[in-house]
Amino acid sequence: MDTKDLGFDSKLIHSGQIDDQFGSATVPIYQTSTFRFRDADHGAACFSGDSDGYIYTRLNNPTIDALERLAASLENGYRGIACSSGMGAVNTIYSGVLKQGDHMISTDAVYGPSRVVMEKHYSKYGIESSYVDTSNPDNIIKEIRPQTRMIYIETPANPTMSLTDLKAVAEIAGERGIITVADNTFCSPYLQKPLDFGFDIVFHSVTKFMNGHADIVGGVIVVKQRKLDSILRPMMINLGCNMDPHQAYMVIRGLKTLSVRMEKAQQNAIKVARFLEVHPKVAWVKYPGLESHPQYELARSQMDGPGAMISFEMKGGLNAGKNLMNKVSLPLLAVSLGGVESLIQHPASMTHSKVDKSSREESGITDGLVRFSVGIENPEDIITDLERAMENV
Ligand SMILES: *Cc1c(COP(=O)(O)O)cnc(C)c1O
């Protein structure tokens, strides 16, 4: 079945997912490391590319293929490349696109490890990087050098929830032949499709909203053009950060309900954000669905909804933030995000406790900042629990 013209929800159920052999309703898990060739000619044809037969699971596998086609169909791209983790995707992109002497511009509040690996490891190979507040595209233009090869952004950024204008960045880069990359983990393609705005590469930590059930780690890249597939796919294969067939099956299964999960989580998030916004113990709330978000209009123009991630600042700083973590009982006190269960986290005492206070605050991580990934529980239960916890802070 050609799924090209189907709506998004139908694509989730049908795209890429065909098993012609036995008529299985779901994609079978081809839990094998290697594939038998019919004869020597078939083996030779698989290796030369004259046959699209399977060879070895690090290179290709029907279950993983199904996820890659599905992801491409959801992001309106040429092809997906499944990776062992979100960081596997990040490293495939960095290693595939950048070479010695190149320069990259990125969002300052980007996912921590994507910055750490660039500044600590890729710098050893002579790759330079600049981290700027990409919510103002002029900050990107100021950093562009003749060696700038890649602009790598995350929108909304984590945990500041500031947005980057996808169309503006794609135009700035396009005029100059610079490759654009978007980390779309916070939105999933249900809410945002960076390739539609002119980006070259989009990727996800599918650990989060895409799989959505907090039970696997994985990543997927989707490229706009065949040319980029021919650069990134061999890099993924040679780095060895391929996905496993079982992992791919779990993600395909999780994706079936992406629309209903995102819709429910987002409806809950709007209610939680409005509750927090007027709470006397909360200094501010950052959520793209609130009129108070400085980029509320941009959110409406490039996202199909405000999502399920909220940041808020507790009055009373570090202690109040930590205190709240001990008082809530419904959300799990855990890192990660995008699962069916609500998760709460206090960056200053947890994920960012090793970063000194001034650098932390430079990237918007204040002492009382709390990050909330809103799940699909009953919204009244989430709010009642927060209300009770706040009373005791
Ligand atoms: C979790 C995350 C990653 C890294 O993904 P892993 O699956 O943990 O390797 C990258 N970007 C964002 C925005 C994330 O939240």
Ligand as a Chemical Component Dictionary entry (heavy atoms), coordinates in Angstrom:
data_LIG
# 
_chem_comp.id                   LIG 
_chem_comp.type                 NON-POLYMER 
_chem_comp.pdbx_formal_charge   0 
_chem_comp.three_letter_code    LIG 
# 
loop_
_chem_comp_atom.comp_id 
_chem_comp_atom.atom_id 
_chem_comp_atom.alt_atom_id 
_chem_comp_atom.type_symbol 
_chem_comp_atom.charge 
_chem_comp_atom.model_Cartn_x 
_chem_comp_atom.model_Cartn_y 
_chem_comp_atom.model_Cartn_z 
_chem_comp_atom.pdbx_ordinal 
LIG C1 C1 C 0 17.643 12.177 25.691 1  
LIG C2 C2 C 0 18.026 13.172 24.674 2  
LIG C3 C3 C 0 19.097 12.954 23.783 3  
LIG C4 C4 C 0 19.991 11.741 23.864 4  
LIG O1 O1 O 0 19.313 10.566 23.631 5  
LIG P1 P1 P 0 19.694 9.127  24.274 6  
LIG O2 O2 O 0 18.649 8.257  23.695 7  
LIG O3 O3 O 0 19.633 9.274  25.755 8  
LIG O4 O4 O 0 21.069 8.799  23.808 9  
LIG C5 C5 C 0 19.341 13.913 22.814 10 
LIG N1 N1 N 0 18.599 15.040 22.734 11 
LIG C6 C6 C 0 17.579 15.293 23.585 12 
LIG C7 C7 C 0 16.808 16.551 23.456 13 
LIG C8 C8 C 0 17.261 14.373 24.576 14 
LIG O5 O5 O 0 16.262 14.643 25.420 15 
# 
loop_
_chem_comp_bond.comp_id 
_chem_comp_bond.atom_id_1 
_chem_comp_bond.atom_id_2 
_chem_comp_bond.value_order 
_chem_comp_bond.pdbx_ordinal 
LIG C1 C2 SING 1  
LIG C2 C3 SING 2  
LIG C2 C8 DOUB 3  
LIG C3 C4 SING 4  
LIG C3 C5 DOUB 5  
LIG C4 O1 SING 6  
LIG O1 P1 SING 7  
LIG P1 O2 DOUB 8  
LIG P1 O3 SING 9  
LIG P1 O4 SING 10 
LIG C5 N1 SING 11 
LIG N1 C6 DOUB 12 
LIG C6 C7 SING 13 
LIG C6 C8 SING 14 
LIG C8 O5 SING 15 
# 
